[in-house]
Amino acid sequence: MKRALAGLALGVLLCSPAIAATSIDTAAFTITYVDGPVPEDWSITQVDVFPDTYSFSLDTLNQHLAVEAHDIAGAGATADQNFWSALRLDIDAGYRVSRIMLTGVAFGQMAPGQLPDFPPGIVHNEANAHLTVGSTTWSALHTDIGAENPIDVSTPVLDLTGMADVGISGMLLAQAWGVEGGGAFAESIASASLYSLVLHVEVSPIPEPHAFLMLAAGLGIVGWAARRRDRLPGQSKRDG
């Protein structure tokens, strides 16, 4: 019955526009935004469903994770940011969460200042994404990036039932030192950002008790039939 409802939910989702919310019910669990900065901006959006994986855009993080540093005179400039979201999974009876993944893009630009006959300016950036489930954290770390870099962070196989806490955070750093020389100045610029962050929750059904009983009964019948065949008189001769 629950699989039929899941199929119906999938059809409705694929035929309807994505809706942003702070709590979303699926056929296998409820995901809820429970903590993080800027409560008025808390938002997640269900963006995809496969037979065993639900995907959610992390809207709040995607609109806040960007920094940029400018320096002209060589004194140096630094910009940094640490932004996070805390979510809770309330897993329905009959399901377990078997894996959680975080995907997205880390992007950076570095433009050191240039003056003739002087060393170029110095630029540096970092874009780090972290996925925490319970008390364990997995990370994707990128430094001195000048283009798009894919983020793909995954837990090992899990066996989560009941309730689970999930945290996602992004840490950004940009540093720049411009160039001053011969009465001229050359600006240095560094930037870093994280975007298109999506949380993927993989689920699997837990067989109901009657399914175990049916499986055990089936194995018992197969074993009984095999023993009965072995005891039939003359069986080995007929087989030969």
Secondary structure, DSSP 8 states (H G I E B T S, - for coil): -HHHHHHHHHHHHHTS---EESEEE-SSEEEEEEE-S-GGG--EEEEEE-SSEEEEE-HHHHTT-EEEEEESSSS-EEEEEEEEEEEEEEE-TTEEEEEEEEEEEEEEEEE----TTS---EEEEEEEEEEEETTEEEEEEEES--SEEEEEEE-----B-SEEEEEEEEEEEEEEE-EEETTEEE-EEEEEEEEEEEEEEEEEE---HHHHHHHHHHHHHHHHHHHHHHHSTTHHHHH-
